[in-house]
């Protein structure tokens, strides 16, 4: 039970922290779009790495499979929360643009979680 609560809680944080960063850096979106996109990618990568490491270190077993599962759940949570915010007005981002820009960035979440899980599994340690 606690494992699922942690997965869901971390999944919400994996979305929420980059959301706050995007909100704080939103002025850059129009004035320096490349910098804004880089900040967002780095933020998602950092948050996914932090929560993947912490979650998988606590498990101690089957870290690769758990990393894949947790990362996929976190990606789905991020898309499920964000998609309804981006498609309607006032943002009205077309679905193809959302999928090609924002949702594609979220694909790094399960990749990072699986990589950390694989590293723990290869080392034969729960990570901490």
Backbone as XML, in Angstrom:
<?xml version="1.0"?>
<chain id="A" units="angstrom">
  <residue number="1" name="UNK">
    <atom name="N" x="0.829" y="-1.199" z="0.000"/>
    <atom name="CA" x="0.000" y="0.000" z="0.000"/>
    <atom name="C" x="0.872" y="1.261" z="0.000"/>
  </residue>
  <residue number="2" name="UNK">
    <atom name="N" x="1.873" y="1.287" z="0.880"/>
    <atom name="CA" x="2.733" y="2.468" z="0.949"/>
    <atom name="C" x="3.508" y="2.665" z="-0.341"/>
  </residue>
  <residue number="3" name="UNK">
    <atom name="N" x="3.861" y="1.560" z="-0.996"/>
    <atom name="CA" x="4.581" y="1.664" z="-2.263"/>
    <atom name="C" x="3.738" y="2.401" z="-3.288"/>
  </residue>
  <residue number="4" name="UNK">
    <atom name="N" x="2.468" y="2.054" z="-3.394"/>
    <atom name="CA" x="1.595" y="2.720" z="-4.364"/>
    <atom name="C" x="1.344" y="4.178" z="-3.991"/>
  </residue>
  <residue number="5" name="UNK">
    <atom name="N" x="1.207" y="4.449" z="-2.696"/>
    <atom name="CA" x="1.044" y="5.851" z="-2.276"/>
    <atom name="C" x="2.296" y="6.658" z="-2.616"/>
  </residue>
  <residue number="6" name="UNK">
    <atom name="N" x="3.456" y="6.053" z="-2.427"/>
    <atom name="CA" x="4.710" y="6.742" z="-2.752"/>
    <atom name="C" x="4.819" y="6.961" z="-4.263"/>
  </residue>
  <residue number="7" name="UNK">
    <atom name="N" x="4.465" y="5.944" z="-5.062"/>
    <atom name="CA" x="4.504" y="6.095" z="-6.519"/>
    <atom name="C" x="3.596" y="7.244" z="-6.957"/>
  </residue>
  <residue number="8" name="UNK">
    <atom name="N" x="2.367" y="7.265" z="-6.448"/>
    <atom name="CA" x="1.419" y="8.323" z="-6.836"/>
    <atom name="C" x="1.890" y="9.687" z="-6.327"/>
  </residue>
  <residue number="9" name="UNK">
    <atom name="N" x="2.322" y="9.748" z="-5.079"/>
    <atom name="CA" x="2.803" y="11.012" z="-4.518"/>
    <atom name="C" x="4.010" y="11.550" z="-5.265"/>
  </residue>
  <residue number="10" name="UNK">
    <atom name="N" x="4.968" y="10.677" z="-5.539"/>
    <atom name="CA" x="6.134" y="11.102" z="-6.298"/>
    <atom name="C" x="5.730" y="11.503" z="-7.721"/>
  </residue>
  <residue number="11" name="UNK">
    <atom name="N" x="4.774" y="10.779" z="-8.289"/>
    <atom name="CA" x="4.309" y="11.125" z="-9.637"/>
    <atom name="C" x="3.729" y="12.526" z="-9.699"/>
  </residue>
  <residue number="12" name="UNK">
    <atom name="N" x="2.979" y="12.880" z="-8.683"/>
    <atom name="CA" x="2.419" y="14.240" z="-8.635"/>
    <atom name="C" x="3.541" y="15.264" z="-8.503"/>
  </residue>
  <residue number="13" name="UNK">
    <atom name="N" x="4.525" y="14.976" z="-7.667"/>
    <atom name="CA" x="5.656" y="15.903" z="-7.506"/>
    <atom name="C" x="6.497" y="15.993" z="-8.773"/>
  </residue>
  <residue number="14" name="UNK">
    <atom name="N" x="6.640" y="14.873" z="-9.486"/>
    <atom name="CA" x="7.398" y="14.882" z="-10.740"/>
    <atom name="C" x="6.738" y="15.821" z="-11.748"/>
  </residue>
  <residue number="15" name="UNK">
    <atom name="N" x="5.427" y="15.972" z="-11.688"/>
    <atom name="CA" x="4.745" y="16.940" z="-12.544"/>
    <atom name="C" x="4.759" y="18.336" z="-11.917"/>
  </residue>
  <residue number="16" name="UNK">
    <atom name="N" x="4.498" y="18.425" z="-10.614"/>
    <atom name="CA" x="4.276" y="19.715" z="-9.952"/>
    <atom name="C" x="5.530" y="20.596" z="-9.909"/>
  </residue>
  <residue number="17" name="UNK">
    <atom name="N" x="6.671" y="20.011" z="-9.621"/>
    <atom name="CA" x="7.897" y="20.810" z="-9.530"/>
    <atom name="C" x="8.232" y="21.468" z="-10.874"/>
  </residue>
  <residue number="18" name="UNK">
    <atom name="N" x="8.253" y="20.724" z="-11.982"/>
    <atom name="CA" x="8.478" y="21.403" z="-13.267"/>
    <atom name="C" x="7.384" y="22.417" z="-13.614"/>
  </residue>
  <residue number="19" name="UNK">
    <atom name="N" x="6.162" y="22.161" z="-13.182"/>
    <atom name="CA" x="5.090" y="23.127" z="-13.419"/>
    <atom name="C" x="5.414" y="24.456" z="-12.739"/>
  </residue>
  <residue number="20" name="UNK">
    <atom name="N" x="5.857" y="24.408" z="-11.496"/>
    <atom name="CA" x="6.219" y="25.643" z="-10.793"/>
    <atom name="C" x="7.419" y="26.327" z="-11.440"/>
  </residue>
  <residue number="21" name="UNK">
    <atom name="N" x="8.387" y="25.551" z="-11.893"/>
    <atom name="CA" x="9.532" y="26.130" z="-12.590"/>
    <atom name="C" x="9.066" y="26.802" z="-13.884"/>
  </residue>
  <residue number="22" name="UNK">
    <atom name="N" x="8.183" y="26.141" z="-14.618"/>
    <atom name="CA" x="7.659" y="26.727" z="-15.862"/>
    <atom name="C" x="6.906" y="28.011" z="-15.579"/>
  </residue>
  <residue number="23" name="UNK">
    <atom name="N" x="6.142" y="28.017" z="-14.513"/>
    <atom name="CA" x="5.398" y="29.215" z="-14.134"/>
    <atom name="C" x="6.361" y="30.363" z="-13.814"/>
  </residue>
  <residue number="24" name="UNK">
    <atom name="N" x="7.421" y="30.057" z="-13.075"/>
    <atom name="CA" x="8.401" y="31.086" z="-12.699"/>
    <atom name="C" x="9.192" y="31.585" z="-13.907"/>
  </residue>
  <residue number="25" name="UNK">
    <atom name="N" x="9.434" y="30.706" z="-14.878"/>
    <atom name="CA" x="10.254" y="31.072" z="-16.035"/>
    <atom name="C" x="9.420" y="31.402" z="-17.268"/>
  </residue>
  <residue number="26" name="UNK">
    <atom name="N" x="8.106" y="31.542" z="-17.108"/>
    <atom name="CA" x="7.220" y="31.689" z="-18.256"/>
    <atom name="C" x="7.546" y="32.903" z="-19.131"/>
  </residue>
  <residue number="27" name="UNK">
    <atom name="N" x="8.068" y="33.960" z="-18.558"/>
    <atom name="CA" x="8.417" y="35.148" z="-19.348"/>
    <atom name="C" x="9.460" y="34.807" z="-20.414"/>
  </residue>
  <residue number="28" name="UNK">
    <atom name="N" x="10.290" y="33.823" z="-20.142"/>
    <atom name="CA" x="11.305" y="33.413" z="-21.113"/>
    <atom name="C" x="10.706" y="32.689" z="-22.320"/>
  </residue>
  <residue number="29" name="UNK">
    <atom name="N" x="9.517" y="32.142" z="-22.142"/>
    <atom name="CA" x="8.915" y="31.340" z="-23.217"/>
    <atom name="C" x="8.812" y="32.127" z="-24.516"/>
  </residue>
  <residue number="30" name="UNK">
    <atom name="N" x="8.458" y="33.391" z="-24.433"/>
    <atom name="CA" x="8.338" y="34.216" z="-25.634"/>
    <atom name="C" x="9.645" y="34.931" z="-25.983"/>
  </residue>
  <residue number="31" name="UNK">
    <atom name="N" x="10.375" y="35.386" z="-24.969"/>
    <atom name="CA" x="11.579" y="36.165" z="-25.239"/>
    <atom name="C" x="12.794" y="35.298" z="-25.592"/>
  </residue>
  <residue number="32" name="UNK">
    <atom name="N" x="12.871" y="34.082" z="-25.025"/>
    <atom name="CA" x="14.004" y="33.197" z="-25.296"/>
    <atom name="C" x="13.518" y="31.751" z="-25.187"/>
  </residue>
  <residue number="33" name="UNK">
    <atom name="N" x="12.796" y="31.327" z="-26.200"/>
    <atom name="CA" x="12.139" y="30.013" z="-26.189"/>
    <atom name="C" x="13.138" y="28.869" z="-25.994"/>
  </residue>
  <residue number="34" name="UNK">
    <atom name="N" x="14.293" y="28.947" z="-26.613"/>
    <atom name="CA" x="15.286" y="27.877" z="-26.485"/>
    <atom name="C" x="15.754" y="27.723" z="-25.038"/>
  </residue>
  <residue number="35" name="UNK">
    <atom name="N" x="15.990" y="28.838" z="-24.369"/>
    <atom name="CA" x="16.399" y="28.782" z="-22.964"/>
    <atom name="C" x="15.280" y="28.202" z="-22.111"/>
  </residue>
  <residue number="36" name="UNK">
    <atom name="N" x="14.046" y="28.621" z="-22.352"/>
    <atom name="CA" x="12.905" y="28.094" z="-21.608"/>
    <atom name="C" x="12.803" y="26.576" z="-21.782"/>
  </residue>
  <residue number="37" name="UNK">
    <atom name="N" x="12.898" y="26.102" z="-23.013"/>
    <atom name="CA" x="12.798" y="24.664" z="-23.286"/>
    <atom name="C" x="13.941" y="23.907" z="-22.612"/>
  </residue>
  <residue number="38" name="UNK">
    <atom name="N" x="15.133" y="24.476" z="-22.616"/>
    <atom name="CA" x="16.273" y="23.827" z="-21.960"/>
    <atom name="C" x="16.073" y="23.755" z="-20.456"/>
  </residue>
  <residue number="39" name="UNK">
    <atom name="N" x="15.609" y="24.834" z="-19.869"/>
    <atom name="CA" x="15.335" y="24.850" z="-18.426"/>
    <atom name="C" x="14.320" y="23.773" z="-18.076"/>
  </residue>
  <residue number="40" name="UNK">
    <atom name="N" x="13.282" y="23.638" z="-18.892"/>
    <atom name="CA" x="12.242" y="22.651" z="-18.605"/>
    <atom name="C" x="12.781" y="21.225" z="-18.735"/>
  </residue>
  <residue number="41" name="UNK">
    <atom name="N" x="13.562" y="20.960" z="-19.762"/>
    <atom name="CA" x="14.116" y="19.614" z="-19.938"/>
    <atom name="C" x="15.049" y="19.253" z="-18.787"/>
  </residue>
  <residue number="42" name="UNK">
    <atom name="N" x="15.895" y="20.189" z="-18.388"/>
    <atom name="CA" x="16.817" y="19.945" z="-17.280"/>
    <atom name="C" x="16.032" y="19.728" z="-15.982"/>
  </residue>
  <residue number="43" name="UNK">
    <atom name="N" x="14.988" y="20.508" z="-15.780"/>
    <atom name="CA" x="14.172" y="20.360" z="-14.574"/>
    <atom name="C" x="13.496" y="18.997" z="-14.526"/>
  </residue>
  <residue number="44" name="UNK">
    <atom name="N" x="12.875" y="18.577" z="-15.631"/>
    <atom name="CA" x="12.216" y="17.265" z="-15.667"/>
    <atom name="C" x="13.247" y="16.158" z="-15.431"/>
  </residue>
  <residue number="45" name="UNK">
    <atom name="N" x="14.410" y="16.264" z="-16.053"/>
    <atom name="CA" x="15.453" y="15.251" z="-15.859"/>
    <atom name="C" x="15.923" y="15.205" z="-14.407"/>
  </residue>
  <residue number="46" name="UNK">
    <atom name="N" x="16.125" y="16.355" z="-13.805"/>
    <atom name="CA" x="16.593" y="16.409" z="-12.417"/>
    <atom name="C" x="15.552" y="15.826" z="-11.461"/>
  </residue>
  <residue number="47" name="UNK">
    <atom name="N" x="14.310" y="16.206" z="-11.653"/>
    <atom name="CA" x="13.239" y="15.722" z="-10.775"/>
    <atom name="C" x="13.042" y="14.213" z="-10.956"/>
  </residue>
  <residue number="48" name="UNK">
    <atom name="N" x="13.037" y="13.754" z="-12.197"/>
    <atom name="CA" x="12.879" y="12.316" z="-12.454"/>
    <atom name="C" x="14.044" y="11.528" z="-11.846"/>
  </residue>
  <residue number="49" name="UNK">
    <atom name="N" x="15.240" y="12.057" z="-11.933"/>
    <atom name="CA" x="16.404" y="11.387" z="-11.360"/>
    <atom name="C" x="16.310" y="11.333" z="-9.840"/>
  </residue>
  <residue number="50" name="UNK">
    <atom name="N" x="15.995" y="12.442" z="-9.222"/>
    <atom name="CA" x="15.889" y="12.510" z="-7.767"/>
    <atom name="C" x="14.853" y="11.536" z="-7.230"/>
  </residue>
  <residue number="51" name="UNK">
    <atom name="N" x="13.641" y="11.581" z="-7.772"/>
    <atom name="CA" x="12.581" y="10.727" z="-7.256"/>
    <atom name="C" x="12.780" y="9.269" z="-7.642"/>
  </residue>
  <residue number="52" name="UNK">
    <atom name="N" x="13.358" y="9.001" z="-8.797"/>
    <atom name="CA" x="13.660" y="7.620" z="-9.176"/>
    <atom name="C" x="14.681" y="7.019" z="-8.217"/>
  </residue>
  <residue number="53" name="UNK">
    <atom name="N" x="15.733" y="7.767" z="-7.965"/>
    <atom name="CA" x="16.763" y="7.276" z="-7.053"/>
    <atom name="C" x="16.171" y="6.999" z="-5.676"/>
  </residue>
  <residue number="54" name="UNK">
    <atom name="N" x="15.421" y="7.949" z="-5.140"/>
    <atom name="CA" x="14.874" y="7.780" z="-3.795"/>
    <atom name="C" x="13.890" y="6.622" z="-3.735"/>
  </residue>
  <residue number="55" name="UNK">
    <atom name="N" x="12.993" y="6.551" z="-4.705"/>
    <atom name="CA" x="11.996" y="5.481" z="-4.708"/>
    <atom name="C" x="12.663" y="4.107" z="-4.833"/>
  </residue>
  <residue number="56" name="UNK">
    <atom name="N" x="13.563" y="3.957" z="-5.788"/>
    <atom name="CA" x="14.168" y="2.652" z="-6.045"/>
    <atom name="C" x="15.139" y="2.233" z="-4.948"/>
  </residue>
  <residue number="57" name="UNK">
    <atom name="N" x="15.799" y="3.175" z="-4.332"/>
    <atom name="CA" x="16.725" y="2.871" z="-3.242"/>
    <atom name="C" x="15.970" y="2.258" z="-2.063"/>
  </residue>
  <residue number="58" name="UNK">
    <atom name="N" x="14.743" y="2.688" z="-1.868"/>
    <atom name="CA" x="13.936" y="2.162" z="-0.759"/>
    <atom name="C" x="13.426" y="0.750" z="-1.019"/>
  </residue>
  <residue number="59" name="UNK">
    <atom name="N" x="13.294" y="0.364" z="-2.294"/>
    <atom name="CA" x="12.738" y="-0.948" z="-2.621"/>
    <atom name="C" x="13.688" y="-2.088" z="-2.311"/>
  </residue>
  <residue number="60" name="UNK">
    <atom name="N" x="14.887" y="-1.998" z="-2.864"/>
    <atom name="CA" x="15.882" y="-3.007" z="-2.605"/>
    <atom name="C" x="15.800" y="-4.253" z="-3.468"/>
  </residue>
  <residue number="61" name="UNK">
    <atom name="N" x="14.698" y="-4.458" z="-4.196"/>
    <atom name="CA" x="14.577" y="-5.634" z="-5.057"/>
    <atom name="C" x="13.949" y="-5.234" z="-6.380"/>
  </residue>
  <residue number="62" name="UNK">
    <atom name="N" x="14.307" y="-5.962" z="-7.439"/>
    <atom name="CA" x="13.732" y="-5.782" z="-8.772"/>
    <atom name="C" x="13.675" y="-4.307" z="-9.173"/>
  </residue>
  <residue number="63" name="UNK">
    <atom name="N" x="14.776" y="-3.621" z="-9.013"/>
    <atom name="CA" x="14.780" y="-2.194" z="-9.283"/>
    <atom name="C" x="14.512" y="-1.858" z="-10.741"/>
  </residue>
  <residue number="64" name="UNK">
    <atom name="N" x="14.971" y="-2.681" z="-11.684"/>
    <atom name="CA" x="14.745" y="-2.354" z="-13.089"/>
    <atom name="C" x="13.251" y="-2.368" z="-13.414"/>
  </residue>
  <residue number="65" name="UNK">
    <atom name="N" x="12.588" y="-3.448" z="-13.094"/>
    <atom name="CA" x="11.146" y="-3.540" z="-13.365"/>
    <atom name="C" x="10.368" y="-2.473" z="-12.620"/>
  </residue>
  <residue number="66" name="UNK">
    <atom name="N" x="10.752" y="-2.226" z="-11.377"/>
    <atom name="CA" x="10.085" y="-1.189" z="-10.592"/>
    <atom name="C" x="10.346" y="0.191" z="-11.176"/>
  </residue>
  <residue number="67" name="UNK">
    <atom name="N" x="11.546" y="0.397" z="-11.711"/>
    <atom name="CA" x="11.868" y="1.675" z="-12.336"/>
    <atom name="C" x="11.039" y="1.907" z="-13.589"/>
  </residue>
  <residue number="68" name="UNK">
    <atom name="N" x="10.905" y="0.866" z="-14.402"/>
    <atom name="CA" x="10.078" y="0.976" z="-15.611"/>
    <atom name="C" x="8.641" y="1.304" z="-15.220"/>
  </residue>
  <residue number="69" name="UNK">
    <atom name="N" x="8.105" y="0.545" z="-14.268"/>
    <atom name="CA" x="6.710" y="0.753" z="-13.863"/>
    <atom name="C" x="6.495" y="2.142" z="-13.266"/>
  </residue>
  <residue number="70" name="UNK">
    <atom name="N" x="7.338" y="2.525" z="-12.317"/>
    <atom name="CA" x="7.189" y="3.836" z="-11.683"/>
    <atom name="C" x="7.341" y="4.951" z="-12.716"/>
  </residue>
  <residue number="71" name="UNK">
    <atom name="N" x="8.338" y="4.845" z="-13.579"/>
    <atom name="CA" x="8.552" y="5.874" z="-14.600"/>
    <atom name="C" x="7.374" y="6.002" z="-15.546"/>
  </residue>
  <residue number="72" name="UNK">
    <atom name="N" x="6.815" y="4.882" z="-15.963"/>
    <atom name="CA" x="5.628" y="4.939" z="-16.839"/>
    <atom name="C" x="4.441" y="5.561" z="-16.123"/>
  </residue>
  <residue number="73" name="UNK">
    <atom name="N" x="4.253" y="5.189" z="-14.863"/>
    <atom name="CA" x="3.145" y="5.782" z="-14.091"/>
    <atom name="C" x="3.356" y="7.284" z="-13.936"/>
  </residue>
  <residue number="74" name="UNK">
    <atom name="N" x="4.571" y="7.703" z="-13.629"/>
    <atom name="CA" x="4.850" y="9.134" z="-13.471"/>
    <atom name="C" x="4.645" y="9.888" z="-14.780"/>
  </residue>
  <residue number="75" name="UNK">
    <atom name="N" x="5.020" y="9.275" z="-15.885"/>
    <atom name="CA" x="4.797" y="9.908" z="-17.185"/>
    <atom name="C" x="3.304" y="10.055" z="-17.459"/>
  </residue>
  <residue number="76" name="UNK">
    <atom name="N" x="2.540" y="9.012" z="-17.196"/>
    <atom name="CA" x="1.085" y="9.070" z="-17.413"/>
    <atom name="C" x="0.450" y="10.107" z="-16.504"/>
  </residue>
  <residue number="77" name="UNK">
    <atom name="N" x="0.875" y="10.172" z="-15.247"/>
    <atom name="CA" x="0.347" y="11.181" z="-14.326"/>
    <atom name="C" x="0.635" y="12.579" z="-14.863"/>
  </residue>
  <residue number="78" name="UNK">
    <atom name="N" x="1.852" y="12.817" z="-15.314"/>
    <atom name="CA" x="2.217" y="14.140" z="-15.832"/>
    <atom name="C" x="1.358" y="14.525" z="-17.028"/>
  </residue>
  <residue number="79" name="UNK">
    <atom name="N" x="1.183" y="13.602" z="-17.948"/>
    <atom name="CA" x="0.376" y="13.893" z="-19.133"/>
    <atom name="C" x="-1.091" y="14.057" z="-18.755"/>
  </residue>
  <residue number="80" name="UNK">
    <atom name="N" x="-1.590" y="13.205" z="-17.865"/>
    <atom name="CA" x="-3.002" y="13.265" z="-17.468"/>
    <atom name="C" x="-3.344" y="14.571" z="-16.752"/>
  </residue>
  <residue number="81" name="UNK">
    <atom name="N" x="-2.424" y="15.082" z="-15.975"/>
    <atom name="CA" x="-2.667" y="16.361" z="-15.291"/>
    <atom name="C" x="-2.531" y="17.524" z="-16.269"/>
  </residue>
  <residue number="82" name="UNK">
    <atom name="N" x="-1.512" y="17.471" z="-17.112"/>
    <atom name="CA" x="-1.184" y="18.627" z="-17.937"/>
    <atom name="C" x="-2.041" y="18.759" z="-19.198"/>
  </residue>
  <residue number="83" name="UNK">
    <atom name="N" x="-2.397" y="17.667" z="-19.805"/>
    <atom name="CA" x="-3.139" y="17.713" z="-21.064"/>
    <atom name="C" x="-4.424" y="18.533" z="-20.955"/>
  </residue>
  <residue number="84" name="UNK">
    <atom name="N" x="-5.253" y="18.329" z="-19.922"/>
    <atom name="CA" x="-6.469" y="19.153" z="-19.818"/>
    <atom name="C" x="-6.193" y="20.634" z="-19.553"/>
  </residue>
  <residue number="85" name="UNK">
    <atom name="N" x="-4.998" y="20.948" z="-19.078"/>
    <atom name="CA" x="-4.644" y="22.353" z="-18.851"/>
    <atom name="C" x="-4.171" y="23.038" z="-20.129"/>
  </residue>
  <residue number="86" name="UNK">
    <atom name="N" x="-3.589" y="22.272" z="-21.043"/>
    <atom name="CA" x="-2.965" y="22.848" z="-22.229"/>
    <atom name="C" x="-3.879" y="22.940" z="-23.447"/>
  </residue>
  <residue number="87" name="UNK">
    <atom name="N" x="-4.824" y="22.028" z="-23.579"/>
    <atom name="CA" x="-5.636" y="21.992" z="-24.796"/>
    <atom name="C" x="-6.715" y="23.066" z="-24.866"/>
  </residue>
  <residue number="88" name="UNK">
    <atom name="N" x="-7.460" y="23.307" z="-23.782"/>
    <atom name="CA" x="-8.506" y="24.338" z="-23.900"/>
    <atom name="C" x="-7.935" y="25.751" z="-23.770"/>
  </residue>
  <residue number="89" name="UNK">
    <atom name="N" x="-8.791" y="26.730" z="-24.077"/>
    <atom name="CA" x="-8.409" y="28.134" z="-23.889"/>
    <atom name="C" x="-8.151" y="28.361" z="-22.407"/>
  </residue>
  <residue number="90" name="UNK">
    <atom name="N" x="-7.300" y="29.249" z="-22.008"/>
    <atom name="CA" x="-6.653" y="30.279" z="-22.802"/>
    <atom name="C" x="-5.386" y="29.806" z="-23.522"/>
  </residue>
  <residue number="91" name="UNK">
    <atom name="N" x="-4.843" y="28.662" z="-23.161"/>
    <atom name="CA" x="-3.603" y="28.219" z="-23.806"/>
    <atom name="C" x="-3.895" y="27.670" z="-25.194"/>
  </residue>
  <residue number="92" name="UNK">
    <atom name="N" x="-4.883" y="26.789" z="-25.307"/>
    <atom name="CA" x="-5.352" y="26.236" z="-26.585"/>
    <atom name="C" x="-4.217" y="25.709" z="-27.460"/>
  </residue>
  <residue number="93" name="UNK">
    <atom name="N" x="-3.346" y="24.929" z="-26.863"/>
    <atom name="CA" x="-2.240" y="24.321" z="-27.606"/>
    <atom name="C" x="-2.801" y="23.164" z="-28.433"/>
  </residue>
  <residue number="94" name="UNK">
    <atom name="N" x="-2.547" y="23.134" z="-29.725"/>
    <atom name="CA" x="-3.027" y="22.010" z="-30.533"/>
    <atom name="C" x="-2.443" y="20.686" z="-30.027"/>
  </residue>
  <residue number="95" name="UNK">
    <atom name="N" x="-3.228" y="19.613" z="-30.108"/>
    <atom name="CA" x="-2.805" y="18.315" z="-29.587"/>
    <atom name="C" x="-1.470" y="17.864" z="-30.191"/>
  </residue>
  <residue number="96" name="UNK">
    <atom name="N" x="-1.290" y="18.043" z="-31.480"/>
    <atom name="CA" x="-0.032" y="17.626" z="-32.127"/>
    <atom name="C" x="1.153" y="18.398" z="-31.552"/>
  </residue>
  <residue number="97" name="UNK">
    <atom name="N" x="0.969" y="19.675" z="-31.287"/>
    <atom name="CA" x="2.048" y="20.472" z="-30.692"/>
    <atom name="C" x="2.337" y="20.008" z="-29.265"/>
  </residue>
  <residue number="98" name="UNK">
    <atom name="N" x="1.286" y="19.694" z="-28.512"/>
    <atom name="CA" x="1.466" y="19.208" z="-27.145"/>
    <atom name="C" x="2.246" y="17.895" z="-27.154"/>
  </residue>
  <residue number="99" name="UNK">
    <atom name="N" x="1.833" y="16.968" z="-28.017"/>
    <atom name="CA" x="2.485" y="15.661" z="-28.073"/>
    <atom name="C" x="3.941" y="15.776" z="-28.524"/>
  </residue>
  <residue number="100" name="UNK">
    <atom name="N" x="4.208" y="16.643" z="-29.478"/>
    <atom name="CA" x="5.558" y="16.784" z="-30.020"/>
    <atom name="C" x="6.494" y="17.600" z="-29.158"/>
  </residue>
  <residue number="101" name="UNK">
    <atom name="N" x="5.966" y="18.351" z="-28.236"/>
    <atom name="CA" x="6.799" y="19.221" z="-27.414"/>
    <atom name="C" x="6.785" y="18.748" z="-25.964"/>
  </residue>
  <residue number="102" name="UNK">
    <atom name="N" x="5.701" y="18.944" z="-25.289"/>
    <atom name="CA" x="5.625" y="18.694" z="-23.848"/>
    <atom name="C" x="5.587" y="17.201" z="-23.535"/>
  </residue>
  <residue number="103" name="UNK">
    <atom name="N" x="4.671" y="16.476" z="-24.164"/>
    <atom name="CA" x="4.541" y="15.044" z="-23.849"/>
    <atom name="C" x="5.817" y="14.286" z="-24.198"/>
  </residue>
  <residue number="104" name="UNK">
    <atom name="N" x="6.462" y="14.669" z="-25.266"/>
    <atom name="CA" x="7.714" y="14.007" z="-25.648"/>
    <atom name="C" x="8.789" y="14.212" z="-24.585"/>
  </residue>
  <residue number="105" name="UNK">
    <atom name="N" x="8.804" y="15.354" z="-23.960"/>
    <atom name="CA" x="9.752" y="15.603" z="-22.866"/>
    <atom name="C" x="9.501" y="14.647" z="-21.711"/>
  </residue>
  <residue number="106" name="UNK">
    <atom name="N" x="8.235" y="14.331" z="-21.449"/>
    <atom name="CA" x="7.899" y="13.420" z="-20.351"/>
    <atom name="C" x="8.364" y="11.983" z="-20.608"/>
  </residue>
  <residue number="107" name="UNK">
    <atom name="N" x="8.678" y="11.641" z="-21.837"/>
    <atom name="CA" x="9.165" y="10.287" z="-22.147"/>
    <atom name="C" x="10.498" y="10.017" z="-21.444"/>
  </residue>
  <residue number="108" name="UNK">
    <atom name="N" x="11.228" y="11.073" z="-21.117"/>
    <atom name="CA" x="12.496" y="10.857" z="-20.425"/>
    <atom name="C" x="12.297" y="10.301" z="-19.017"/>
  </residue>
  <residue number="109" name="UNK">
    <atom name="N" x="11.128" y="10.475" z="-18.437"/>
    <atom name="CA" x="10.895" y="10.030" z="-17.059"/>
    <atom name="C" x="11.060" y="8.510" z="-16.924"/>
  </residue>
  <residue number="110" name="UNK">
    <atom name="N" x="10.343" y="7.692" z="-17.710"/>
    <atom name="CA" x="10.568" y="6.248" z="-17.557"/>
    <atom name="C" x="11.957" y="5.805" z="-18.013"/>
  </residue>
  <residue number="111" name="UNK">
    <atom name="N" x="12.550" y="6.524" z="-18.950"/>
    <atom name="CA" x="13.906" y="6.170" z="-19.385"/>
    <atom name="C" x="14.886" y="6.362" z="-18.234"/>
  </residue>
  <residue number="112" name="UNK">
    <atom name="N" x="14.778" y="7.469" z="-17.540"/>
    <atom name="CA" x="15.651" y="7.750" z="-16.396"/>
    <atom name="C" x="15.400" y="6.748" z="-15.271"/>
  </residue>
  <residue number="113" name="UNK">
    <atom name="N" x="14.128" y="6.515" z="-14.944"/>
    <atom name="CA" x="13.800" y="5.588" z="-13.854"/>
    <atom name="C" x="14.291" y="4.175" z="-14.166"/>
  </residue>
  <residue number="114" name="UNK">
    <atom name="N" x="14.122" y="3.741" z="-15.409"/>
    <atom name="CA" x="14.598" y="2.410" z="-15.798"/>
    <atom name="C" x="16.120" y="2.345" z="-15.732"/>
  </residue>
  <residue number="115" name="UNK">
    <atom name="N" x="16.789" y="3.403" z="-16.161"/>
    <atom name="CA" x="18.254" y="3.430" z="-16.105"/>
    <atom name="C" x="18.787" y="3.363" z="-14.689"/>
  </residue>
  <residue number="116" name="UNK">
    <atom name="N" x="18.170" y="4.086" z="-13.791"/>
    <atom name="CA" x="18.596" y="4.034" z="-12.389"/>
    <atom name="C" x="18.299" y="2.653" z="-11.813"/>
  </residue>
  <residue number="117" name="UNK">
    <atom name="N" x="17.139" y="2.094" z="-12.147"/>
    <atom name="CA" x="16.815" y="0.746" z="-11.699"/>
    <atom name="C" x="17.800" y="-0.279" z="-12.212"/>
  </residue>
  <residue number="118" name="UNK">
    <atom name="N" x="18.192" y="-0.160" z="-13.475"/>
    <atom name="CA" x="19.169" y="-1.083" z="-14.055"/>
    <atom name="C" x="20.516" y="-0.943" z="-13.365"/>
  </residue>
  <residue number="119" name="UNK">
    <atom name="N" x="20.910" y="0.275" z="-13.052"/>
    <atom name="CA" x="22.187" y="0.489" z="-12.369"/>
    <atom name="C" x="22.161" y="-0.143" z="-10.968"/>
  </residue>
  <residue number="120" name="UNK">
    <atom name="N" x="21.077" y="0.033" z="-10.241"/>
    <atom name="CA" x="20.950" y="-0.605" z="-8.927"/>
    <atom name="C" x="20.986" y="-2.120" z="-9.063"/>
  </residue>
  <residue number="121" name="UNK">
    <atom name="N" x="20.246" y="-2.656" z="-10.029"/>
    <atom name="CA" x="20.194" y="-4.107" z="-10.214"/>
    <atom name="C" x="21.569" y="-4.664" z="-10.572"/>
  </residue>
  <residue number="122" name="UNK">
    <atom name="N" x="22.284" y="-3.955" z="-11.434"/>
    <atom name="CA" x="23.612" y="-4.408" z="-11.840"/>
    <atom name="C" x="24.585" y="-4.375" z="-10.660"/>
  </residue>
  <residue number="123" name="UNK">
    <atom name="N" x="24.445" y="-3.358" z="-9.826"/>
    <atom name="CA" x="25.326" y="-3.251" z="-8.664"/>
    <atom name="C" x="24.943" y="-4.248" z="-7.567"/>
  </residue>
  <residue number="124" name="UNK">
    <atom name="N" x="23.723" y="-4.812" z="-7.670"/>
    <atom name="CA" x="23.268" y="-5.769" z="-6.663"/>
    <atom name="C" x="23.009" y="-5.138" z="-5.323"/>
  </residue>
  <residue number="125" name="UNK">
    <atom name="N" x="22.634" y="-3.881" z="-5.344"/>
    <atom name="CA" x="22.426" y="-3.146" z="-4.094"/>
    <atom name="C" x="21.121" y="-2.382" z="-4.177"/>
  </residue>
  <residue number="126" name="UNK">
    <atom name="N" x="20.483" y="-2.166" z="-3.039"/>
    <atom name="CA" x="19.294" y="-1.330" z="-3.048"/>
    <atom name="C" x="19.610" y="0.139" z="-3.221"/>
  </residue>
  <residue number="127" name="UNK">
    <atom name="N" x="20.843" y="0.495" z="-3.346"/>
    <atom name="CA" x="21.202" y="1.874" z="-3.639"/>
    <atom name="C" x="21.539" y="2.709" z="-2.427"/>
  </residue>
  <residue number="128" name="UNK">
    <atom name="N" x="21.478" y="2.212" z="-1.299"/>
    <atom name="CA" x="21.807" y="3.062" z="-0.187"/>
    <atom name="C" x="21.962" y="2.285" z="1.036"/>
  </residue>
</chain>
